[in-house]
Every structure is written in structure tokens, then in C-alpha cells.
Amino acid sequence: MHEEALSLFAHKIQSSSSFTHNNYQLFTTILKSCAAVSATRLGKSLHGYVMKVGHISCQHVYKALLNMYAKCGVVNDCKKLFGQMGHGDPVIWNILLSGYASNRIYDARVMRLFYDMHVANQTKPNSVTVAIVLPVCARVGDICSGKSVHSYVIKSGLETHTLVGNALVSMYSKCGLVNKDAYSVFVSIVDKDVVSWNAIISGFSENKLNEDAFRLFHGMLRGSTEPNYATIMNILPVCPSLDRNIGYSFGREIHCYVLRRAELVADISVCNALLSFYLRVGRMEEAELLFWRMKSRDLVSWNAVIAGYVSNDKWLKALDFFYELISVEMIRPDSVTLVSILSACTQLQNLVVGKEIHGYIIRHPYLNEDTSVGNAIVTFYSKGNDIEAAYQSFLMISSRDLISWNSMLDAFSESGYDTRFLNLLHWMLREGIRPDSITILITIHLCATVCRVDMVKETHAYTVKANLLLGDAEPNIGNAILDAYAKCGCVEYAFKIFQNLLENRTLVSSNSIILGYENCQSQDEAHTTFNKMSVTDLTPWNLMVRVYVDNHFPHQAISLFLELQGWGMKPDAVTIMSLLPVCSQMASVHLLRQCHGYVVRACFDDVQLKGALLDLYAKCGSIGTACKIFQSNPQKDLVMFTAMVGGYAMHGRGEEALRVFSHMLELGVKLDHVAITAVLSACSHAGLVDEGLKIFYSIEKIHGIKPTMEQYACVVDLLARGGRINDAYSLVIGMPIKANASVWRTLLGACRTHHDVELGRLAANHLFEIEASNIGDYVMMSNLYAADARWDAVTEMRKLMKTRDLKKPAGCSWIEVERRENVFIAGDCSHPQRDIIYHMLSVLDHQIQDPFQFGQINS
């Protein structure tokens, strides 16, 4: 009760103006209390007083003063006092050593002072000296100095001391030499106490040798030494690192052992360790039950349970506990509490509650001045897409660390604010803050996003100069730079990085170079890189299938898919998603059904995959199968609804499309532009003008979405198909944004259908100004003139096409019959069954021209 002792002493001095006391024991006691509570000013006052009354000559008082300065961290005064004393007593040396050892900045002085003591003739280091010096060796990772001290211990016969043995075990463990050195020292300790066991168990635990830690713990239980609170705190964190069920079982057994020891149950640190254990293994109910049963709770208890709920995705429960904590008057949240709770608000995307917590932080200066809390606030606002609030919070951090800068840079990068990102990065460099690997990765991500090759090269150059690439144990930076070059289309540089990685090449780097070749449509180089890979992961196979699909090599994609299975690998949902576009390219319902069959057999329960299957069945003409997939899937998302609406649209079944669209609205599915375009297209193909216009005008009023150019084109087509061509033209003229080629082309097509030459000419003039190289527009206008027998205009249009060197590509169509793809090109007579085909076309043409005869044939 040091504070009470000092208070009583101060009261005694104040109550007696002529206070004098010649009992040196009183001063040594009071100086001990000053050291315990770091009362430096009172200690210095007592130092002056004892010098006046002559007690400074007393060795007990001298040592008490030396100890007071050492414990209070006033090492300069401690060193001065040490110089005024005789150096024959090892206690005096040990006090000075402990003062230096209490602060990391004096580690070198500790070792120098130990050497001076060792070579001095007055006294020699004892077991306490060794116990002070060895933790410093461990702290700086100086195993050579540690072994030198160990050699001195052996030569001086101190190895029999339990205190020395414990310090050696701890030193070797912290330096990573636990299996042999630390364990050998532990075995050689004759009188092992609880500290000895705790040191070796902690050593194995910290070095991730969990089975050995448990083996020693069980050995301790079988012996005569009883575990104390520190033992339990060392062994409990090992449990969650084991198999979930085994770790939980061991933890429960330890809990039962604690319950049989009253002094352990009453220890708050043991209860906190148990609490953390239950939270780490995901046993939230047991953790909460233990929390409320604790006889006393400190801030560590509250922080553990709040952080536990956050890490287990129980963010609302974390908020409940936080509100409960701030209602407790005796305990105030600290920076750890606020960092955890702001993380919960970030995950919940709850700006309102997060701002309330920010207000609480501002009202408490001790929190507002904490850098880690400021960093958490920046992250909270940036993840909530409030970049301005994040930046203002960043500016308010009084002492920014590298995490502060990285958090703000990441916010600008994710939002695509490249100019503000660069300004902030330059400011950071001017402040003398050196970027780390995280800064580089954030910068590279931005470079790839905005496709700035020059920025990639600058960042690459910096990493080389700063030796960040060489110091990259896992080649994350190298892979990121490779990926950025590939995404920016600079495959030559990407390949050089790929070659320089050598043995550090990973699956990520190989995949990035394949993607780079895909972007440049260099499928041969991609395949060469793929063949050199020795990995058996599915990812590169899926990427290579996608490379062939994206570059319109469907047969090679199928061959690679079959080769994949030949190697004994099982395609996953991503593989099938990569292969499905081939079915569309080849118009192969047979291949589509094979993919569908594999999905069913493999039990892939992926909504996106089912949506893709539905969409392709509709595009391949099997609307019935598409409808069955839609109806059989209970978990329908926006993609699946949109695919079904689009499928009905392309088959002219507008009413069914509207029913699906209405059902989607009833379920509260949030619309996007693709879904709206699909339903407008359905109305257009089915001639549902009024329904389509109603949906169009609800886009902005009800759904809060501004109509896109594509949607305006759909409505123009809708009005034109319904014969309201003038209304379509009025809509185009009155658009709030300038109509593009697609809108004018739609209007021109409608004019051709309704033989409106003058309006068609206006639409064509606008179209030719915007896009003069599309031959289809000229052909359409020429046909419109021809239908109105305006042959001069037709000739003029053809001259214009010839002047601009526009040539119409040959029309091409294909169909799959009996699992065989049949391709037809205009003017091509190479098909082996062309005679039968042309004969059948002639019969059909004759039947169309003479419907009466066709009716007689049917009868």
C-alpha cells in the first residue's frame, strides 16, 4: 500500500513544522514506496533531506536511493550516485544494471556494464546479475552474448542456481533455440520451481511447438510443482491452435482444473485467459456465461469479449457489450476497445453508430490523441465510402505513423482518386516517411486500376533502389508488379519480371503472365507459359480455357477441358463458367447439355452458374429448359431474374417476361440497368408499348436510376414497332443527353420498316456524323431509298460507300444438327448436302408464296 504510506508520511511532515527523524529505516521504507509508484519528485526531496541530516553515509539509505532512481527510470542520476559509492557490493551493480535494463535504449550499456563488473577486481556478477542481463540478450536477439554469459555461469558454478537456470531457459526460448538448448538447461535444473516449468512451457508455446508444450504441462501436473496463474495463461493460448474439437476439449479440461483451485478462480488474469480461449474457438455462449460469472472484471475482460465477438462476425453483440461497458463508471474504454468496436461498425457499414463512437472519441482526449484509434477511424470512413470524412480524420491525427499514411492511400486507391493519391504519396515522402511493402502494394494496385504504365515503372524503380524486392520473403511485390504490367498491356516487362523471379515463381505470377498474354490476344505465348508450369492447381487450367474462349478458339478450349480431366483433375464451378461461352460461340445445345449434366452430377450449388446456364439455354433456343432451371431454383438472385426476363424477351414472350419482372419487384430485388434494359427489350419485341413506357418512366421516379443510352434505344424501338414513329423521333430530340449511334440507328431501322424516307434521311445524317464507317447504316438507308423507288438516291449512297472504301462482310450463320456444326456463308456452295438444302428451300419458298396449295397438302 505504497500510496497510502506516502500520503501518511506527507501528512506527518505537514502536521509538524519541526519534523526530524534520525531513524534511517523510515527513509529506506519511504524511498521503496517512491520507487514503487515512480514518485521521482518526492524521492529527490528525500535525497536532499537525508544529505542534510547525514544519513547519506548509511549503506541502506544509499542503496534505497539508488534503487529509487533506477526504478523511476532516472538513469543519469542513478549513474552519478553509483559513481559516488564503493563498488565492492554486487547489490549496487545489480541495481544500476536493472535501471539500464528497464529501457531498450540502454541495451548496449547493460552489456558494457556487465563486462566492466566481470573484469573488476572488487566484485563478481552473481545469480541476480545474470538474471538481469540474460533477458536483455534475448530482447536484442544476441545469442552470441547470451552464450557467453552462459559460459561464465558454468565457469563460476552458478548453473546450480534455479534463478539462473530459469533465465537461461527463457533466453534460449526467446531466441528460438527451445528444442535443444532451452530444454537441456531445463533438464539440468536440480530444484525446478513453478517459474522453471512456466519458462519452458512458454518457450515451446511461443515457438509453435504445441504438442511439446502440452507434454510438459502434463508432466508438471504429474509432479510436485503446482501450476500457478502464469502456467494457465501460457498453456491456454495453445489450445485454439490445435484441431478445433481437440483444442476445445483440452481447454475445457484446463478450465475444470482451474475450478478445483480457489486461488486460480479468483485470479482475474486466469479468467481473462479462459475467456479469450472460448472466444478464439468460437464458443460464444460459454464465453459470455463465463464473463458474467466472473467475480470481478477489468478492461482486459471487456476488450477480450468485444474483440471476440468482432472476430466471430457477431458485430451487433460487440456493440451491445460496448454500450454496456461505457455505462460502467469505474472502467473507461481504451484504444484497444475503440479499435475493435470501430472494426465492427466498418463490417456493419453503419455510418450512424460509427459517427456516434467518433463523437465519443472526440469528447475524450486520451482516446482522440491515440494514433491507432485515429487509424481505425480513417479505415471506418474509407470502407463506408465517405472518403472526405476519412481524409479529415487523417488530418486530425496528431502523430501519424506509417499505418496512418497507408490507410489513407488505400482509401484513395480503392476509390480511384489517382491525383489525390499521388499528392498524398508525395506529401508522405516529403515528411521523410519511408514506404514499406504495404505502401508499394497499394501503389501498384492503383497503377493497375488506372492502367498507368509510367507509374508502374516508377514504383518498380523505387522497389529496386530500396531493396524491397530482395527483402520480399514471399514474392508479393514481384507478383504485384508483374500483374500490373500485364494488366496495363506491357507484356514484355511482365515477362522480364516473370523470368527474374526464378525459383520464387508462384502460381500467382504464372497466372498473371497468362492473363497478360490473354489481354494482348497472344494465346500461343500463354499456352507456352502454361505448358512450363508444374503446378496441379485448377486455376491456371481455368485461366487457359478462358484465354481460348476470349480469343474465339472454342475447339482448343474444349480440348484443354478434356485434357484437364485426363490428368485426373475434377473441374470446378469456375471451369464450367469458363467453358460455357464456347456453347454460345458454337451454338451447341449438345455441349451445353453436357456441361449442365456435369453441374448436376457434381452438385454445384452456385447461383451464378445456374444463371449462366439459364441464359445460354435461352440464347440457344431452349427457352423451355431455361424456364425449368429458373423455376427449380429456390435461391434466385438479380442475375437469374435478369437472364429469365432476357430469355423471354428474345423469344418474343413479353407477357411472361413482365410476370417475372413483377415477381422480382415483389421480392424486393434491387434493380440494375441490365434488368431494366432486358424488360424494356421484352416489351419492344412483344409490342407492349404502354407497359414498356410505364416501366421506362418509373426508372428514375421509383427506382432512382437515371436511364442509360441503351434504355433510350429500347424505348425508341418500342415506339417505332408500335407504329408511333413520330413519338420515337420526339423522344430522341428531347433526350437530356446527346443521342449516340445506337439510338439513331434504331430510329433509322424503324423508318425503313414504316417507309418513312424523310425521317430516315434525318436519322441517317446524324448517324453518319457520329459513326461514318459502319457499312450497315449505308445499306439500310440505300434499301429505304430503293423501297421508295428513289434510284438516284440509291446510286448516290452506293457512290458514298465506294468513296469511303466500305465493304460489307459476307453474312454467316451456323446450326448444330446431330451434334455436328454446319456453317453457311453467303455465296458459298461448299456444303456437301447443298443440293438437298437448296431443294428444300425451294419447296418452302413455293409453299410460302402459295398458301392455298400448302393448306391442300396438309389436308
Secondary structure as GFF3:
##gff-version 3
##sequence-region A 1 859
A	DSSP	alpha_helix	2	15	.	.	.	ID=ss1
A	DSSP	alpha_helix	24	37	.	.	.	ID=ss2
A	DSSP	alpha_helix	40	53	.	.	.	ID=ss3
A	DSSP	three_ten_helix	55	57	.	.	.	ID=ss4
A	DSSP	alpha_helix	59	71	.	.	.	ID=ss5
A	DSSP	alpha_helix	75	83	.	.	.	ID=ss6
A	DSSP	alpha_helix	90	101	.	.	.	ID=ss7
A	DSSP	three_ten_helix	104	106	.	.	.	ID=ss8
A	DSSP	alpha_helix	107	119	.	.	.	ID=ss9
A	DSSP	alpha_helix	127	140	.	.	.	ID=ss10
A	DSSP	alpha_helix	143	156	.	.	.	ID=ss11
A	DSSP	three_ten_helix	158	160	.	.	.	ID=ss12
A	DSSP	alpha_helix	162	174	.	.	.	ID=ss13
A	DSSP	pi_helix	178	182	.	.	.	ID=ss14
A	DSSP	alpha_helix	183	188	.	.	.	ID=ss15
A	DSSP	alpha_helix	194	206	.	.	.	ID=ss16
A	DSSP	alpha_helix	210	222	.	.	.	ID=ss17
A	DSSP	alpha_helix	229	235	.	.	.	ID=ss18
A	DSSP	three_ten_helix	236	241	.	.	.	ID=ss19
A	DSSP	alpha_helix	244	259	.	.	.	ID=ss20
A	DSSP	alpha_helix	262	265	.	.	.	ID=ss21
A	DSSP	alpha_helix	268	280	.	.	.	ID=ss22
A	DSSP	alpha_helix	284	293	.	.	.	ID=ss23
A	DSSP	alpha_helix	299	311	.	.	.	ID=ss24
A	DSSP	alpha_helix	315	326	.	.	.	ID=ss25
A	DSSP	alpha_helix	335	348	.	.	.	ID=ss26
A	DSSP	alpha_helix	351	363	.	.	.	ID=ss27
A	DSSP	alpha_helix	365	368	.	.	.	ID=ss28
A	DSSP	alpha_helix	371	383	.	.	.	ID=ss29
A	DSSP	alpha_helix	387	396	.	.	.	ID=ss30
A	DSSP	alpha_helix	402	414	.	.	.	ID=ss31
A	DSSP	alpha_helix	418	430	.	.	.	ID=ss32
A	DSSP	alpha_helix	437	450	.	.	.	ID=ss33
A	DSSP	alpha_helix	453	465	.	.	.	ID=ss34
A	DSSP	alpha_helix	476	487	.	.	.	ID=ss35
A	DSSP	alpha_helix	491	501	.	.	.	ID=ss36
A	DSSP	three_ten_helix	502	504	.	.	.	ID=ss37
A	DSSP	alpha_helix	507	519	.	.	.	ID=ss38
A	DSSP	alpha_helix	523	532	.	.	.	ID=ss39
A	DSSP	alpha_helix	538	550	.	.	.	ID=ss40
A	DSSP	alpha_helix	554	566	.	.	.	ID=ss41
A	DSSP	alpha_helix	573	586	.	.	.	ID=ss42
A	DSSP	alpha_helix	589	601	.	.	.	ID=ss43
A	DSSP	alpha_helix	607	619	.	.	.	ID=ss44
A	DSSP	alpha_helix	623	632	.	.	.	ID=ss45
A	DSSP	alpha_helix	638	650	.	.	.	ID=ss46
A	DSSP	alpha_helix	654	666	.	.	.	ID=ss47
A	DSSP	alpha_helix	673	686	.	.	.	ID=ss48
A	DSSP	alpha_helix	689	701	.	.	.	ID=ss49
A	DSSP	alpha_helix	709	721	.	.	.	ID=ss50
A	DSSP	alpha_helix	725	733	.	.	.	ID=ss51
A	DSSP	alpha_helix	741	753	.	.	.	ID=ss52
A	DSSP	alpha_helix	757	770	.	.	.	ID=ss53
A	DSSP	alpha_helix	775	787	.	.	.	ID=ss54
A	DSSP	alpha_helix	791	803	.	.	.	ID=ss55
A	DSSP	beta_strand	812	817	.	.	.	ID=ss56
A	DSSP	beta_strand	820	825	.	.	.	ID=ss57
A	DSSP	alpha_helix	834	849	.	.	.	ID=ss58
A	DSSP	alpha_helix	851	858	.	.	.	ID=ss59
###
